Amino acid sequence: MKPIVQISLDLTNIDEALETAALAMRAGVDWLEAGTPLILAEGLHGVRKLREAFPGVPIVADLKTMDGGYLEAEMMAKAGATHVVVMARAHAETIKCVVKAGRDFGVKVMGDNMICPDMIQGAKFLEDLGCDYVIHHIGYDERRGIAAAGHRMPSPLDQLREVVSAVDIPVQAVGGLSLEQAIQCPQYGAPLVVLGAPLTIDADSFKTADGNLENSLRMICQAIHAQETVVPQKA
């Protein structure tokens, strides 16, 4: 699978999200994500606005579904989402319901293994229940809390190769990655690269002389798209 660049619109205002999405699409981003903050702030309205503004562009609705799986997926599909997110820590029946809704309404299901005691088994569990993608995810509060306690902050890169080799569906790594690390994800076998928005261009090699965010993002997209996904040996 060729690398795909997804921008996470973790914003709380639809106008700002639309402006950022337009910049991202001009720069070469492939997928738009209605991040959880945007969904909390704008709900279905936000997804509909993204769909109206960007027809034909894949839109991920980061629902983090834990219950009521069929209805949540159905609602987002009808609003224009092409991908929905369900959590591995949800009941198996909830995951099955999201997968069924995905089949019924033509949307792909991304399963998120955040907080799984065994992240590799969590990824396998999601694949076995019919998810189309795995999101290998270290949560925001988890990372910050561990670091605040004086310990090394965990990274999704720690087990990314093992997760990729354990499943046959595409994997995405999320959670505290620097731009340099995100760009490296295809080398770990994870072709779905997520960039956060609002973006912080913190990689010297991707800073432009004029501080132009769009030009910087274009350079990042080019660096990701130029790669081949490295497929690791299966576990």
PyMOL commands that set and color helices and strands:
alter all, ss='L'
color gray80, all
select helices_A, chain A and resi 14-27+36-53+69-79+92-105+119-128+140-148+156-158+160-166+179-188+204-206+213-225
alter helices_A, ss='H'
color red, helices_A
select strands_A, chain A and resi 4-9+31-34+59-65+83-87+108-112+133-137+171-174+192-197
alter strands_A, ss='S'
color yellow, strands_A
deselect
rebuild
show_as cartoon
